[in-house]
């Protein structure tokens, strides 16, 4: 094995009932994630060198998406005062 080659590290986990996957990207410290909430598949990438930090960041994104999906629709204040 040459010194510069790296293998993709895959981490699969579950957070709040949502299954996610993390894969090391081709650049140093790049991570690619994906998870599915309902019928929506969310994917993205971020930079960090520590595996546990990458896991923490994807769980925070899952939490954010769960809050967004559970939030009631915003009410326009002008509509609330109509007769």
N, C-alpha and C positions, 0 to 999 in steps of 0.2 A: 504494500500500500504506500502510495507516495505521501509525502509530508503534507501537501496542500489539499488533499482530497478529504471531504467530509461526507458522512452518511446522514441522510435525513432522519431526524429524530421525531417520532410521532408520539404524541400524548393524547389519549382519549379519556374523557372523564364525563361525569354527570354533575350538574349544579342545579339545584332546585327543580329536578325532574327534566332538565334540558341536557341532552347529550351533545358534547362539543368535541372538536378535534383540533389539535395544534400540530403544525409541521414547521420544522426549521426551514427557512428560505435559503436561497443561494448566496445571499450576502451575509456578512458577519452580523449577527444579532437580529436578523429579520425573522419574524414569525408570521405565519399565515394561519388564520383560524376560520372555522365554519361551525354554525349551529343552526337549528331549525326550531322555530316557535310557531306552532299552528301550521299553516301552509307556507309561511315565509321562511326562506333560507337566507341567512345573513352570513356574509363572508367579509374578510378584510385582512389587513396586515398591520403590524406595528413593530417598532424597534425596541429591543431590550436584550441584554446578554444573559440574564439569569432566568432559568427555566421556571422557578417558582413565581417570579414576577410576571412572566408571560401567562401563567395559569391565573394569577390574580387579575390581570387585565382583562382576560376573556370572561372571567366570572363577573367582573364589574359591568362589562358590556351586556351580558345576559340579564343581569339585574335591571339595567337601564331599559332594555327592550321589554322586559316583563312589566315594568312600571308603565311604559308607554302603551302597551296593549291593554292594560287594566284601567287606565285613566279614562274617566268619562269625557265626552267631547266638550270642548270649551263653549261657553255660552257668551254670546255677544251681549254686552251691557245694554246696547240700544234696543235689542229685541226683548229684554227682560221687562222694560217699562212701557211697552206698547199696550194700548187699551184694546 
